[in-house]
Amino acid sequence: MIQHKRPRRLRFNQAIRSLIAETTLSVNDLIMPIFINENIKQKEPIYSMPGIYRHTIQSAIEQCQIIGDLGIPACALFPSIPNELKNSKASEALNINGFYYEAISKIKESCPELLIISDVALDPYSSDGHDGLVMGTRIANDETVDILSKMALYQAKAGADIIAPSDMMDARVGAIRKALEEASFNNTLIMSYSSKYVSSLYRPFRDALDSAPKKGDKKTYQMDPANRLEALKEVQLDEEEGADIILIKPASIYTDIIRDVKENTTLPIAAYHVSGEYSMIKAAADKGYLNYEDTLYETLLCIKRAGANMILSYGAIDAALMINQKYMR
Ligand code: PBG
């Protein structure tokens, strides 16, 4: 049969496949989230996230050294706060001598090259388990933003390179930018969770931090999974308010949003492959239904193909090991 067009010619062997690959996943694209806790003596496993731990400052530093050695450029630090320090005002968030600020500065001291992404939201500190202050039945926006901008400044002072507000309050990026500029933190980056959807996939994260909302849900501040255009509006506002990097989460079942945003902004895009997305792969692999490495690699590659420049994933270390060993599909 004479056949001029044979697309399979370009898939003939690994060498030609490598030459024509439109997307590559690199260690440089990865960010590893790390949980830290003040009250533990040694790292402790999180039951709904196999392979992931709550760390002491010391074990977090060891983890960061591994991350740096692998070539991963950044970690994202999340504090798990003991219940006795939580209250309805989330006041521990503004304790300048608190554990989170200490952890940021000690990790920065030990691993100066590694970028530290710090989390700005009230849920780890709030006895109500919400990202903002609860006043009656509402989540107070502007009062929360005042606290968030102070937190951001404290984090920058402690040594955070990238401030990442994950709270979804209105106008917080502008307030944080103003606070940073006024204190001459001109080079501190803001990675804004611009399009953060209400998602069932955050549950293992809330287990890790014991931060689930005590009442209600997060639907008055996080976005409805039904919406696309709303993501573009949020991104545009954050861009105007001074964000440097736009974050979208979850990632793997929201790749259409990543693509939409990519086509509408010149800012770099981070995608958060969240706890539930990681745990689904882990659980299926533990049962023998899926291969962990293959599924993780494919998922992260597809998130990249959709338009993400960088990916936060609990599988970042595993993926880096695979990439460094020239793992290929
Ligand atoms: C809360 C926050 C959440 C995540 C990051 N920051 C959970 C939530 O909104 O309830 C989820 C991350 C993950 O699931 O891995 N500020």
Residues whose N, C-alpha, C, O or C-beta is under 5 A from the ligand:
A	BS01	PBG	A121 D123 D131 S166 D167 L201 Y202 F205 V274 S275 G276
